[in-house]
Amino acid sequence: MNINQHNILQHELIGLKMEIGASTNNNMLGLCGAVVDETRNMLVIETERKNEKRIAKAGNTFIFELGSGVRVRVKGDRLVSRPEDRIKK
């Protein structure tokens, strides 16, 4: 099954490019990079400067770029769970 805007919550996020579209922390707005790791409460991204940033899922809205160039906005609160459990839902 290919990833699309309707099933993104049931897919692996590692490898997707993302940007923070809204955040409770104004310093995070516009931060972008590729997802390199995911935990229950955090996404780890590698920025363009090759730095790794840990970003809380809760309180942020992410814009993921899918392989087809489609951009999908996802509230981080919907992502809070262990990746293996979220994929099973």
PDB file of N, CA, C and O in Angstrom, chain B, residues numbered from 101:
ATOM      1  N   MET B 101       0.842  -1.176   0.000  1.00  0.00           N
ATOM      2  CA  MET B 101       0.000   0.000   0.000  1.00  0.00           C
ATOM      3  C   MET B 101       0.889   1.242   0.000  1.00  0.00           C
ATOM      4  O   MET B 101       1.796   1.368   0.822  1.00  0.00           O
ATOM      5  N   ASN B 102       0.622   2.144  -0.920  1.00  0.00           N
ATOM      6  CA  ASN B 102       1.390   3.375  -1.021  1.00  0.00           C
ATOM      7  C   ASN B 102       0.914   4.377   0.014  1.00  0.00           C
ATOM      8  O   ASN B 102      -0.261   4.403   0.382  1.00  0.00           O
ATOM      9  N   ILE B 103       1.839   5.197   0.476  1.00  0.00           N
ATOM     10  CA  ILE B 103       1.506   6.228   1.452  1.00  0.00           C
ATOM     11  C   ILE B 103       0.803   7.382   0.753  1.00  0.00           C
ATOM     12  O   ILE B 103       1.218   7.829  -0.317  1.00  0.00           O
ATOM     13  N   ASN B 104      -0.280   7.858   1.387  1.00  0.00           N
ATOM     14  CA  ASN B 104      -0.995   9.017   0.863  1.00  0.00           C
ATOM     15  C   ASN B 104      -1.571   9.803   2.032  1.00  0.00           C
ATOM     16  O   ASN B 104      -1.375   9.435   3.190  1.00  0.00           O
ATOM     17  N   GLN B 105      -2.280  10.885   1.731  1.00  0.00           N
ATOM     18  CA  GLN B 105      -2.789  11.755   2.787  1.00  0.00           C
ATOM     19  C   GLN B 105      -3.842  11.073   3.657  1.00  0.00           C
ATOM     20  O   GLN B 105      -4.095  11.527   4.773  1.00  0.00           O
ATOM     21  N   HIS B 106      -4.453  10.012   3.184  1.00  0.00           N
ATOM     22  CA  HIS B 106      -5.491   9.328   3.939  1.00  0.00           C
ATOM     23  C   HIS B 106      -4.947   8.269   4.888  1.00  0.00           C
ATOM     24  O   HIS B 106      -5.596   7.942   5.881  1.00  0.00           O
ATOM     25  N   ASN B 107      -3.770   7.727   4.600  1.00  0.00           N
ATOM     26  CA  ASN B 107      -3.244   6.645   5.434  1.00  0.00           C
ATOM     27  C   ASN B 107      -1.875   6.952   6.041  1.00  0.00           C
ATOM     28  O   ASN B 107      -1.171   6.032   6.456  1.00  0.00           O
ATOM     29  N   ILE B 108      -1.490   8.208   6.100  1.00  0.00           N
ATOM     30  CA  ILE B 108      -0.153   8.558   6.594  1.00  0.00           C
ATOM     31  C   ILE B 108       0.059   8.130   8.047  1.00  0.00           C
ATOM     32  O   ILE B 108       1.183   7.800   8.427  1.00  0.00           O
ATOM     33  N   LEU B 109      -0.986   8.129   8.858  1.00  0.00           N
ATOM     34  CA  LEU B 109      -0.847   7.745  10.262  1.00  0.00           C
ATOM     35  C   LEU B 109      -0.522   6.269  10.434  1.00  0.00           C
ATOM     36  O   LEU B 109      -0.001   5.872  11.477  1.00  0.00           O
ATOM     37  N   GLN B 110      -0.820   5.447   9.431  1.00  0.00           N
ATOM     38  CA  GLN B 110      -0.533   4.015   9.516  1.00  0.00           C
ATOM     39  C   GLN B 110       0.780   3.645   8.833  1.00  0.00           C
ATOM     40  O   GLN B 110       1.062   2.461   8.648  1.00  0.00           O
ATOM     41  N   HIS B 111       1.579   4.625   8.459  1.00  0.00           N
ATOM     42  CA  HIS B 111       2.823   4.347   7.755  1.00  0.00           C
ATOM     43  C   HIS B 111       4.039   4.784   8.558  1.00  0.00           C
ATOM     44  O   HIS B 111       3.943   5.552   9.516  1.00  0.00           O
ATOM     45  N   GLU B 112       5.163   4.276   8.140  1.00  0.00           N
ATOM     46  CA  GLU B 112       6.450   4.649   8.701  1.00  0.00           C
ATOM     47  C   GLU B 112       6.781   6.075   8.281  1.00  0.00           C
ATOM     48  O   GLU B 112       6.650   6.424   7.108  1.00  0.00           O
ATOM     49  N   LEU B 113       7.209   6.901   9.234  1.00  0.00           N
ATOM     50  CA  LEU B 113       7.536   8.293   8.934  1.00  0.00           C
ATOM     51  C   LEU B 113       9.016   8.490   8.643  1.00  0.00           C
ATOM     52  O   LEU B 113       9.405   9.493   8.044  1.00  0.00           O
ATOM     53  N   ILE B 114       9.844   7.538   9.063  1.00  0.00           N
ATOM     54  CA  ILE B 114      11.287   7.669   8.853  1.00  0.00           C
ATOM     55  C   ILE B 114      11.577   7.738   7.363  1.00  0.00           C
ATOM     56  O   ILE B 114      11.109   6.910   6.581  1.00  0.00           O
ATOM     57  N   GLY B 115      12.354   8.738   6.989  1.00  0.00           N
ATOM     58  CA  GLY B 115      12.717   8.942   5.594  1.00  0.00           C
ATOM     59  C   GLY B 115      11.921  10.046   4.925  1.00  0.00           C
ATOM     60  O   GLY B 115      12.324  10.543   3.873  1.00  0.00           O
ATOM     61  N   LEU B 116      10.795  10.442   5.515  1.00  0.00           N
ATOM     62  CA  LEU B 116       9.990  11.506   4.926  1.00  0.00           C
ATOM     63  C   LEU B 116      10.588  12.878   5.251  1.00  0.00           C
ATOM     64  O   LEU B 116      11.128  13.095   6.335  1.00  0.00           O
ATOM     65  N   LYS B 117      10.480  13.786   4.300  1.00  0.00           N
ATOM     66  CA  LYS B 117      10.854  15.171   4.556  1.00  0.00           C
ATOM     67  C   LYS B 117       9.692  15.833   5.272  1.00  0.00           C
ATOM     68  O   LYS B 117       8.529  15.570   4.963  1.00  0.00           O
ATOM     69  N   MET B 118      10.016  16.707   6.245  1.00  0.00           N
ATOM     70  CA  MET B 118       8.961  17.369   6.993  1.00  0.00           C
ATOM     71  C   MET B 118       9.365  18.776   7.366  1.00  0.00           C
ATOM     72  O   MET B 118      10.539  19.144   7.363  1.00  0.00           O
ATOM     73  N   GLU B 119       8.333  19.552   7.691  1.00  0.00           N
ATOM     74  CA  GLU B 119       8.512  20.930   8.134  1.00  0.00           C
ATOM     75  C   GLU B 119       7.516  21.164   9.262  1.00  0.00           C
ATOM     76  O   GLU B 119       6.427  20.590   9.265  1.00  0.00           O
ATOM     77  N   ILE B 120       7.886  22.001  10.210  1.00  0.00           N
ATOM     78  CA  ILE B 120       6.965  22.334  11.291  1.00  0.00           C
ATOM     79  C   ILE B 120       6.124  23.517  10.836  1.00  0.00           C
ATOM     80  O   ILE B 120       6.645  24.604  10.586  1.00  0.00           O
ATOM     81  N   GLY B 121       4.823  23.296  10.731  1.00  0.00           N
ATOM     82  CA  GLY B 121       3.915  24.317  10.236  1.00  0.00           C
ATOM     83  C   GLY B 121       3.314  25.167  11.335  1.00  0.00           C
ATOM     84  O   GLY B 121       2.979  26.328  11.103  1.00  0.00           O
ATOM     85  N   ALA B 122       3.170  24.606  12.533  1.00  0.00           N
ATOM     86  CA  ALA B 122       2.641  25.333  13.678  1.00  0.00           C
ATOM     87  C   ALA B 122       3.225  24.704  14.935  1.00  0.00           C
ATOM     88  O   ALA B 122       3.452  23.496  14.993  1.00  0.00           O
ATOM     89  N   SER B 123       3.466  25.543  15.941  1.00  0.00           N
ATOM     90  CA  SER B 123       4.080  25.040  17.157  1.00  0.00           C
ATOM     91  C   SER B 123       3.747  25.947  18.335  1.00  0.00           C
ATOM     92  O   SER B 123       3.500  27.140  18.160  1.00  0.00           O
ATOM     93  N   THR B 124       3.741  25.376  19.526  1.00  0.00           N
ATOM     94  CA  THR B 124       3.594  26.178  20.729  1.00  0.00           C
ATOM     95  C   THR B 124       4.898  26.904  21.038  1.00  0.00           C
ATOM     96  O   THR B 124       4.908  27.840  21.837  1.00  0.00           O
ATOM     97  N   ASN B 125       6.004  26.482  20.413  1.00  0.00           N
ATOM     98  CA  ASN B 125       7.308  27.118  20.561  1.00  0.00           C
ATOM     99  C   ASN B 125       7.627  27.851  19.260  1.00  0.00           C
ATOM    100  O   ASN B 125       7.908  27.210  18.247  1.00  0.00           O
ATOM    101  N   ASN B 126       7.587  29.169  19.271  1.00  0.00           N
ATOM    102  CA  ASN B 126       7.810  29.953  18.053  1.00  0.00           C
ATOM    103  C   ASN B 126       9.180  29.733  17.422  1.00  0.00           C
ATOM    104  O   ASN B 126       9.343  29.967  16.225  1.00  0.00           O
ATOM    105  N   ASN B 127      10.162  29.293  18.193  1.00  0.00           N
ATOM    106  CA  ASN B 127      11.499  29.030  17.640  1.00  0.00           C
ATOM    107  C   ASN B 127      11.512  27.818  16.712  1.00  0.00           C
ATOM    108  O   ASN B 127      12.441  27.657  15.921  1.00  0.00           O
ATOM    109  N   MET B 128      10.504  26.976  16.799  1.00  0.00           N
ATOM    110  CA  MET B 128      10.455  25.756  15.986  1.00  0.00           C
ATOM    111  C   MET B 128       9.800  25.977  14.624  1.00  0.00           C
ATOM    112  O   MET B 128       9.988  25.168  13.716  1.00  0.00           O
ATOM    113  N   LEU B 129       9.038  27.055  14.468  1.00  0.00           N
ATOM    114  CA  LEU B 129       8.317  27.302  13.220  1.00  0.00           C
ATOM    115  C   LEU B 129       9.261  27.323  12.027  1.00  0.00           C
ATOM    116  O   LEU B 129      10.289  28.000  12.045  1.00  0.00           O
ATOM    117  N   GLY B 130       8.903  26.580  10.999  1.00  0.00           N
ATOM    118  CA  GLY B 130       9.687  26.552   9.772  1.00  0.00           C
ATOM    119  C   GLY B 130      10.861  25.598   9.787  1.00  0.00           C
ATOM    120  O   GLY B 130      11.507  25.412   8.756  1.00  0.00           O
ATOM    121  N   LEU B 131      11.159  24.985  10.926  1.00  0.00           N
ATOM    122  CA  LEU B 131      12.255  24.016  10.987  1.00  0.00           C
ATOM    123  C   LEU B 131      11.925  22.851  10.072  1.00  0.00           C
ATOM    124  O   LEU B 131      10.808  22.334  10.110  1.00  0.00           O
ATOM    125  N   CYS B 132      12.870  22.433   9.259  1.00  0.00           N
ATOM    126  CA  CYS B 132      12.592  21.354   8.324  1.00  0.00           C
ATOM    127  C   CYS B 132      13.783  20.413   8.223  1.00  0.00           C
ATOM    128  O   CYS B 132      14.907  20.757   8.589  1.00  0.00           O
ATOM    129  N   GLY B 133      13.510  19.230   7.723  1.00  0.00           N
ATOM    130  CA  GLY B 133      14.532  18.212   7.559  1.00  0.00           C
ATOM    131  C   GLY B 133      13.887  16.873   7.261  1.00  0.00           C
ATOM    132  O   GLY B 133      12.692  16.787   6.977  1.00  0.00           O
ATOM    133  N   ALA B 134      14.695  15.837   7.331  1.00  0.00           N
ATOM    134  CA  ALA B 134      14.214  14.478   7.074  1.00  0.00           C
ATOM    135  C   ALA B 134      14.116  13.723   8.393  1.00  0.00           C
ATOM    136  O   ALA B 134      15.007  13.820   9.237  1.00  0.00           O
ATOM    137  N   VAL B 135      13.048  12.981   8.569  1.00  0.00           N
ATOM    138  CA  VAL B 135      12.853  12.187   9.786  1.00  0.00           C
ATOM    139  C   VAL B 135      13.847  11.028   9.770  1.00  0.00           C
ATOM    140  O   VAL B 135      13.870  10.236   8.827  1.00  0.00           O
ATOM    141  N   VAL B 136      14.675  10.931  10.826  1.00  0.00           N
ATOM    142  CA  VAL B 136      15.658   9.846  10.902  1.00  0.00           C
ATOM    143  C   VAL B 136      15.352   8.856  12.023  1.00  0.00           C
ATOM    144  O   VAL B 136      15.887   7.748  12.036  1.00  0.00           O
ATOM    145  N   ASP B 137      14.487   9.254  12.968  1.00  0.00           N
ATOM    146  CA  ASP B 137      14.124   8.347  14.048  1.00  0.00           C
ATOM    147  C   ASP B 137      12.803   8.828  14.653  1.00  0.00           C
ATOM    148  O   ASP B 137      12.424   9.990  14.511  1.00  0.00           O
ATOM    149  N   GLU B 138      12.119   7.913  15.326  1.00  0.00           N
ATOM    150  CA  GLU B 138      10.849   8.242  15.945  1.00  0.00           C
ATOM    151  C   GLU B 138      10.696   7.456  17.228  1.00  0.00           C
ATOM    152  O   GLU B 138      10.951   6.252  17.262  1.00  0.00           O
ATOM    153  N   THR B 139      10.279   8.137  18.287  1.00  0.00           N
ATOM    154  CA  THR B 139       9.952   7.482  19.546  1.00  0.00           C
ATOM    155  C   THR B 139       8.493   7.759  19.850  1.00  0.00           C
ATOM    156  O   THR B 139       7.784   8.339  19.028  1.00  0.00           O
ATOM    157  N   ARG B 140       8.041   7.351  21.020  1.00  0.00           N
ATOM    158  CA  ARG B 140       6.638   7.553  21.382  1.00  0.00           C
ATOM    159  C   ARG B 140       6.257   9.024  21.342  1.00  0.00           C
ATOM    160  O   ARG B 140       5.189   9.371  20.837  1.00  0.00           O
ATOM    161  N   ASN B 141       7.111   9.892  21.867  1.00  0.00           N
ATOM    162  CA  ASN B 141       6.775  11.308  22.009  1.00  0.00           C
ATOM    163  C   ASN B 141       7.595  12.248  21.138  1.00  0.00           C
ATOM    164  O   ASN B 141       7.326  13.449  21.126  1.00  0.00           O
ATOM    165  N   MET B 142       8.567  11.753  20.423  1.00  0.00           N
ATOM    166  CA  MET B 142       9.493  12.616  19.686  1.00  0.00           C
ATOM    167  C   MET B 142       9.716  12.156  18.250  1.00  0.00           C
ATOM    168  O   MET B 142       9.631  10.970  17.933  1.00  0.00           O
ATOM    169  N   LEU B 143      10.003  13.129  17.397  1.00  0.00           N
ATOM    170  CA  LEU B 143      10.548  12.868  16.073  1.00  0.00           C
ATOM    171  C   LEU B 143      11.962  13.412  16.069  1.00  0.00           C
ATOM    172  O   LEU B 143      12.209  14.505  16.579  1.00  0.00           O
ATOM    173  N   VAL B 144      12.885  12.669  15.503  1.00  0.00           N
ATOM    174  CA  VAL B 144      14.267  13.139  15.353  1.00  0.00           C
ATOM    175  C   VAL B 144      14.458  13.422  13.870  1.00  0.00           C
ATOM    176  O   VAL B 144      14.258  12.547  13.027  1.00  0.00           O
ATOM    177  N   ILE B 145      14.852  14.670  13.558  1.00  0.00           N
ATOM    178  CA  ILE B 145      15.060  15.028  12.159  1.00  0.00           C
ATOM    179  C   ILE B 145      16.500  15.448  11.950  1.00  0.00           C
ATOM    180  O   ILE B 145      17.163  15.943  12.862  1.00  0.00           O
ATOM    181  N   GLU B 146      16.970  15.242  10.732  1.00  0.00           N
ATOM    182  CA  GLU B 146      18.283  15.732  10.328  1.00  0.00           C
ATOM    183  C   GLU B 146      18.040  16.968   9.472  1.00  0.00           C
ATOM    184  O   GLU B 146      17.409  16.892   8.419  1.00  0.00           O
ATOM    185  N   THR B 147      18.546  18.101   9.934  1.00  0.00           N
ATOM    186  CA  THR B 147      18.339  19.356   9.232  1.00  0.00           C
ATOM    187  C   THR B 147      19.297  19.468   8.060  1.00  0.00           C
ATOM    188  O   THR B 147      20.155  18.608   7.861  1.00  0.00           O
ATOM    189  N   GLU B 148      19.144  20.540   7.284  1.00  0.00           N
ATOM    190  CA  GLU B 148      20.016  20.769   6.126  1.00  0.00           C
ATOM    191  C   GLU B 148      21.468  20.953   6.539  1.00  0.00           C
ATOM    192  O   GLU B 148      22.376  20.683   5.752  1.00  0.00           O
ATOM    193  N   ARG B 149      21.694  21.410   7.762  1.00  0.00           N
ATOM    194  CA  ARG B 149      23.061  21.614   8.273  1.00  0.00           C
ATOM    195  C   ARG B 149      23.648  20.337   8.867  1.00  0.00           C
ATOM    196  O   ARG B 149      24.706  20.370   9.495  1.00  0.00           O
ATOM    197  N   LYS B 150      22.961  19.212   8.668  1.00  0.00           N
ATOM    198  CA  LYS B 150      23.386  17.895   9.154  1.00  0.00           C
ATOM    199  C   LYS B 150      23.353  17.808  10.680  1.00  0.00           C
ATOM    200  O   LYS B 150      24.059  16.990  11.269  1.00  0.00           O
ATOM    201  N   ASN B 151      22.532  18.654  11.323  1.00  0.00           N
ATOM    202  CA  ASN B 151      22.309  18.566  12.764  1.00  0.00           C
ATOM    203  C   ASN B 151      21.078  17.717  13.008  1.00  0.00           C
ATOM    204  O   ASN B 151      20.144  17.718  12.206  1.00  0.00           O
ATOM    205  N   GLU B 152      21.078  16.998  14.112  1.00  0.00           N
ATOM    206  CA  GLU B 152      19.884  16.253  14.494  1.00  0.00           C
ATOM    207  C   GLU B 152      19.136  17.045  15.543  1.00  0.00           C
ATOM    208  O   GLU B 152      19.725  17.521  16.514  1.00  0.00           O
ATOM    209  N   LYS B 153      17.838  17.185  15.345  1.00  0.00           N
ATOM    210  CA  LYS B 153      16.970  17.907  16.275  1.00  0.00           C
ATOM    211  C   LYS B 153      15.888  16.953  16.756  1.00  0.00           C
ATOM    212  O   LYS B 153      15.300  16.211  15.969  1.00  0.00           O
ATOM    213  N   ARG B 154      15.632  16.983  18.059  1.00  0.00           N
ATOM    214  CA  ARG B 154      14.558  16.191  18.656  1.00  0.00           C
ATOM    215  C   ARG B 154      13.368  17.112  18.858  1.00  0.00           C
ATOM    216  O   ARG B 154      13.479  18.150  19.509  1.00  0.00           O
ATOM    217  N   ILE B 155      12.232  16.728  18.298  1.00  0.00           N
ATOM    218  CA  ILE B 155      11.046  17.565  18.317  1.00  0.00           C
ATOM    219  C   ILE B 155       9.900  16.792  18.944  1.00  0.00           C
ATOM    220  O   ILE B 155       9.600  15.671  18.535  1.00  0.00           O
ATOM    221  N   ALA B 156       9.264  17.392  19.931  1.00  0.00           N
ATOM    222  CA  ALA B 156       8.104  16.775  20.569  1.00  0.00           C
ATOM    223  C   ALA B 156       6.955  16.696  19.562  1.00  0.00           C
ATOM    224  O   ALA B 156       6.719  17.635  18.801  1.00  0.00           O
ATOM    225  N   LYS B 157       6.260  15.590  19.567  1.00  0.00           N
ATOM    226  CA  LYS B 157       5.101  15.446  18.680  1.00  0.00           C
ATOM    227  C   LYS B 157       3.950  16.318  19.175  1.00  0.00           C
ATOM    228  O   LYS B 157       3.326  17.034  18.392  1.00  0.00           O
ATOM    229  N   ALA B 158       3.674  16.254  20.468  1.00  0.00           N
ATOM    230  CA  ALA B 158       2.564  17.015  21.037  1.00  0.00           C
ATOM    231  C   ALA B 158       2.847  18.506  20.952  1.00  0.00           C
ATOM    232  O   ALA B 158       3.963  18.950  21.221  1.00  0.00           O
ATOM    233  N   GLY B 159       1.842  19.266  20.580  1.00  0.00           N
ATOM    234  CA  GLY B 159       1.985  20.714  20.527  1.00  0.00           C
ATOM    235  C   GLY B 159       2.532  21.246  19.212  1.00  0.00           C
ATOM    236  O   GLY B 159       2.702  22.456  19.061  1.00  0.00           O
ATOM    237  N   ASN B 160       2.808  20.372  18.268  1.00  0.00           N
ATOM    238  CA  ASN B 160       3.333  20.797  16.971  1.00  0.00           C
ATOM    239  C   ASN B 160       2.436  20.268  15.855  1.00  0.00           C
ATOM    240  O   ASN B 160       1.763  19.248  16.005  1.00  0.00           O
ATOM    241  N   THR B 161       2.443  20.977  14.748  1.00  0.00           N
ATOM    242  CA  THR B 161       1.782  20.503  13.537  1.00  0.00           C
ATOM    243  C   THR B 161       2.854  20.326  12.482  1.00  0.00           C
ATOM    244  O   THR B 161       3.633  21.242  12.221  1.00  0.00           O
ATOM    245  N   PHE B 162       2.896  19.152  11.876  1.00  0.00           N
ATOM    246  CA  PHE B 162       3.935  18.806  10.911  1.00  0.00           C
ATOM    247  C   PHE B 162       3.371  18.789   9.500  1.00  0.00           C
ATOM    248  O   PHE B 162       2.225  18.397   9.277  1.00  0.00           O
ATOM    249  N   ILE B 163       4.191  19.217   8.557  1.00  0.00           N
ATOM    250  CA  ILE B 163       3.834  19.117   7.141  1.00  0.00           C
ATOM    251  C   ILE B 163       4.815  18.120   6.535  1.00  0.00           C
ATOM    252  O   ILE B 163       6.006  18.400   6.407  1.00  0.00           O
ATOM    253  N   PHE B 164       4.291  16.946   6.163  1.00  0.00           N
ATOM    254  CA  PHE B 164       5.126  15.902   5.582  1.00  0.00           C
ATOM    255  C   PHE B 164       5.029  15.964   4.067  1.00  0.00           C
ATOM    256  O   PHE B 164       3.954  16.180   3.507  1.00  0.00           O
ATOM    257  N   GLU B 165       6.165  15.771   3.412  1.00  0.00           N
ATOM    258  CA  GLU B 165       6.183  15.710   1.951  1.00  0.00           C
ATOM    259  C   GLU B 165       6.266  14.249   1.544  1.00  0.00           C
ATOM    260  O   GLU B 165       7.234  13.556   1.858  1.00  0.00           O
ATOM    261  N   LEU B 166       5.245  13.794   0.845  1.00  0.00           N
ATOM    262  CA  LEU B 166       5.208  12.406   0.395  1.00  0.00           C
ATOM    263  C   LEU B 166       6.015  12.261  -0.885  1.00  0.00           C
ATOM    264  O   LEU B 166       6.346  13.257  -1.528  1.00  0.00           O
ATOM    265  N   GLY B 167       6.330  11.036  -1.254  1.00  0.00           N
ATOM    266  CA  GLY B 167       7.146  10.771  -2.434  1.00  0.00           C
ATOM    267  C   GLY B 167       6.598  11.366  -3.713  1.00  0.00           C
ATOM    268  O   GLY B 167       7.360  11.664  -4.633  1.00  0.00           O
ATOM    269  N   SER B 168       5.297  11.543  -3.788  1.00  0.00           N
ATOM    270  CA  SER B 168       4.673  12.081  -4.997  1.00  0.00           C
ATOM    271  C   SER B 168       4.695  13.603  -5.021  1.00  0.00           C
ATOM    272  O   SER B 168       4.159  14.211  -5.948  1.00  0.00           O
ATOM    273  N   GLY B 169       5.309  14.230  -4.014  1.00  0.00           N
ATOM    274  CA  GLY B 169       5.357  15.686  -3.946  1.00  0.00           C
ATOM    275  C   GLY B 169       4.182  16.296  -3.220  1.00  0.00           C
ATOM    276  O   GLY B 169       4.133  17.512  -3.039  1.00  0.00           O
ATOM    277  N   VAL B 170       3.231  15.477  -2.797  1.00  0.00           N
ATOM    278  CA  VAL B 170       2.067  15.950  -2.055  1.00  0.00           C
ATOM    279  C   VAL B 170       2.511  16.308  -0.636  1.00  0.00           C
ATOM    280  O   VAL B 170       3.294  15.583  -0.022  1.00  0.00           O
ATOM    281  N   ARG B 171       2.007  17.424  -0.123  1.00  0.00           N
ATOM    282  CA  ARG B 171       2.310  17.851   1.237  1.00  0.00           C
ATOM    283  C   ARG B 171       1.076  17.628   2.105  1.00  0.00           C
ATOM    284  O   ARG B 171      -0.031  18.039   1.759  1.00  0.00           O
ATOM    285  N   VAL B 172       1.296  16.961   3.252  1.00  0.00           N
ATOM    286  CA  VAL B 172       0.199  16.599   4.141  1.00  0.00           C
ATOM    287  C   VAL B 172       0.452  17.200   5.519  1.00  0.00           C
ATOM    288  O   VAL B 172       1.526  17.022   6.093  1.00  0.00           O
ATOM    289  N   ARG B 173      -0.541  17.910   6.046  1.00  0.00           N
ATOM    290  CA  ARG B 173      -0.450  18.521   7.374  1.00  0.00           C
ATOM    291  C   ARG B 173      -1.042  17.555   8.394  1.00  0.00           C
ATOM    292  O   ARG B 173      -2.168  17.082   8.233  1.00  0.00           O
ATOM    293  N   VAL B 174      -0.261  17.260   9.466  1.00  0.00           N
ATOM    294  CA  VAL B 174      -0.694  16.325  10.500  1.00  0.00           C
ATOM    295  C   VAL B 174      -0.441  16.955  11.867  1.00  0.00           C
ATOM    296  O   VAL B 174       0.656  17.443  12.136  1.00  0.00           O
ATOM    297  N   LYS B 175      -1.457  16.944  12.730  1.00  0.00           N
ATOM    298  CA  LYS B 175      -1.270  17.416  14.101  1.00  0.00           C
ATOM    299  C   LYS B 175      -0.461  16.372  14.859  1.00  0.00           C
ATOM    300  O   LYS B 175      -0.785  15.184  14.844  1.00  0.00           O
ATOM    301  N   GLY B 176       0.583  16.828  15.513  1.00  0.00           N
ATOM    302  CA  GLY B 176       1.461  15.922  16.235  1.00  0.00           C
ATOM    303  C   GLY B 176       0.774  15.134  17.325  1.00  0.00           C
ATOM    304  O   GLY B 176       1.192  14.021  17.643  1.00  0.00           O
ATOM    305  N   ASP B 177      -0.282  15.698  17.906  1.00  0.00           N
ATOM    306  CA  ASP B 177      -1.019  14.980  18.945  1.00  0.00           C
ATOM    307  C   ASP B 177      -1.588  13.663  18.419  1.00  0.00           C
ATOM    308  O   ASP B 177      -1.760  12.715  19.184  1.00  0.00           O
ATOM    309  N   ARG B 178      -1.876  13.600  17.135  1.00  0.00           N
ATOM    310  CA  ARG B 178      -2.384  12.364  16.533  1.00  0.00           C
ATOM    311  C   ARG B 178      -1.283  11.329  16.328  1.00  0.00           C
ATOM    312  O   ARG B 178      -1.572  10.151  16.112  1.00  0.00           O
ATOM    313  N   LEU B 179      -0.019  11.761  16.394  1.00  0.00           N
ATOM    314  CA  LEU B 179       1.118  10.866  16.194  1.00  0.00           C
ATOM    315  C   LEU B 179       1.649  10.284  17.499  1.00  0.00           C
ATOM    316  O   LEU B 179       2.454   9.352  17.482  1.00  0.00           O
ATOM    317  N   VAL B 180       1.198  10.832  18.642  1.00  0.00           N
ATOM    318  CA  VAL B 180       1.753  10.409  19.930  1.00  0.00           C
ATOM    319  C   VAL B 180       1.358   8.971  20.223  1.00  0.00           C
ATOM    320  O   VAL B 180       0.215   8.691  20.586  1.00  0.00           O
ATOM    321  N   SER B 181       2.285   8.089  20.067  1.00  0.00           N
ATOM    322  CA  SER B 181       2.203   6.669  20.419  1.00  0.00           C
ATOM    323  C   SER B 181       3.468   6.024  19.868  1.00  0.00           C
ATOM    324  O   SER B 181       4.186   6.610  19.058  1.00  0.00           O
ATOM    325  N   ARG B 182       3.717   4.825  20.318  1.00  0.00           N
ATOM    326  CA  ARG B 182       4.885   4.131  19.786  1.00  0.00           C
ATOM    327  C   ARG B 182       4.628   3.849  18.310  1.00  0.00           C
ATOM    328  O   ARG B 182       3.516   3.483  17.930  1.00  0.00           O
ATOM    329  N   PRO B 183       5.658   4.020  17.474  1.00  0.00           N
ATOM    330  CA  PRO B 183       5.466   3.830  16.030  1.00  0.00           C
ATOM    331  C   PRO B 183       4.856   2.479  15.683  1.00  0.00           C
ATOM    332  O   PRO B 183       3.982   2.396  14.819  1.00  0.00           O
ATOM    333  N   GLU B 184       5.307   1.427  16.343  1.00  0.00           N
ATOM    334  CA  GLU B 184       4.798   0.098  16.016  1.00  0.00           C
ATOM    335  C   GLU B 184       3.332  -0.056  16.408  1.00  0.00           C
ATOM    336  O   GLU B 184       2.609  -0.827  15.776  1.00  0.00           O
ATOM    337  N   ASP B 185       2.882   0.653  17.426  1.00  0.00           N
ATOM    338  CA  ASP B 185       1.471   0.601  17.815  1.00  0.00           C
ATOM    339  C   ASP B 185       0.618   1.457  16.883  1.00  0.00           C
ATOM    340  O   ASP B 185      -0.493   1.064  16.526  1.00  0.00           O
ATOM    341  N   ARG B 186       1.128   2.620  16.488  1.00  0.00           N
ATOM    342  CA  ARG B 186       0.385   3.504  15.598  1.00  0.00           C
ATOM    343  C   ARG B 186       0.159   2.851  14.229  1.00  0.00           C
ATOM    344  O   ARG B 186      -0.899   3.027  13.624  1.00  0.00           O
ATOM    345  N   ILE B 187       1.125   2.120  13.758  1.00  0.00           N
ATOM    346  CA  ILE B 187       1.031   1.467  12.452  1.00  0.00           C
ATOM    347  C   ILE B 187      -0.042   0.377  12.475  1.00  0.00           C
ATOM    348  O   ILE B 187      -0.675   0.123  11.451  1.00  0.00           O
ATOM    349  N   LYS B 188      -0.256  -0.263  13.607  1.00  0.00           N
ATOM    350  CA  LYS B 188      -1.249  -1.333  13.717  1.00  0.00           C
ATOM    351  C   LYS B 188      -2.673  -0.842  13.744  1.00  0.00           C
ATOM    352  O   LYS B 188      -3.592  -1.610  13.458  1.00  0.00           O
ATOM    353  N   LYS B 189      -2.892   0.442  14.086  1.00  0.00           N
ATOM    354  CA  LYS B 189      -4.260   0.981  14.197  1.00  0.00           C
ATOM    355  C   LYS B 189      -4.971   0.992  12.880  1.00  0.00           C
ATOM    356  O   LYS B 189      -6.125   1.414  12.805  1.00  0.00           O
TER     357      LYS B 189
END
